Amino acid sequence: MKHHRIILLFAVLLAFAPAAYAAESTIKIISPKDGATLNATAENKLVYEVTLAGPEDNHIHIEVDGKGEPVRTLKGEYKLPRLAPGERTLGIKAVNKNHVPTGTEKSIKIMVK
């Protein structure tokens, strides 16, 4: 009988494993690519796609060199502010309703000339 309970428990855990895996948030920065060079005088955009699935994830922050702003749109284009020449870091962080990062983030380095 004990053996049957172990098998049943194992079957239940396997049945819910895909659901647990699907509950992870993802962040993709589509453009610009990591290491890209952008023109300082051009209107530059960040193209992204985010899936928020974590229990605390509420919205995202898009950041340039660590300074950012809240964004509720999870897919699309974000117009970047004028970027001074030099190396810059662009990032996206999943945050909770109090704007505290929840751990899911993605960043890239770009060069602005």
Rosetta blueprint (number, residue, H / E / L):
1 M L
2 K H
3 H H
4 H H
5 R H
6 I H
7 I H
8 L H
9 L H
10 F H
11 A H
12 V H
13 L H
14 L H
15 A H
16 F H
17 A H
18 P H
19 A H
20 A H
21 Y H
22 A H
23 A L
24 E L
25 S L
26 T E
27 I E
28 K E
29 I E
30 I E
31 S E
32 P L
33 K L
34 D L
35 G L
36 A L
37 T E
38 L E
39 N L
40 A L
41 T L
42 A L
43 E L
44 N L
45 K E
46 L E
47 V E
48 Y E
49 E E
50 V E
51 T E
52 L L
53 A L
54 G L
55 P L
56 E L
57 D L
58 N L
59 H E
60 I E
61 H E
62 I E
63 E E
64 V E
65 D L
66 G L
67 K E
68 G E
69 E E
70 P E
71 V E
72 R L
73 T L
74 L L
75 K E
76 G E
77 E E
78 Y E
79 K E
80 L L
81 P L
82 R L
83 L L
84 A L
85 P L
86 G E
87 E E
88 R E
89 T E
90 L E
91 G E
92 I E
93 K E
94 A E
95 V E
96 N L
97 K L
98 N L
99 H L
100 V L
101 P E
102 T E
103 G E
104 T E
105 E E
106 K E
107 S E
108 I E
109 K E
110 I E
111 M E
112 V E
113 K L
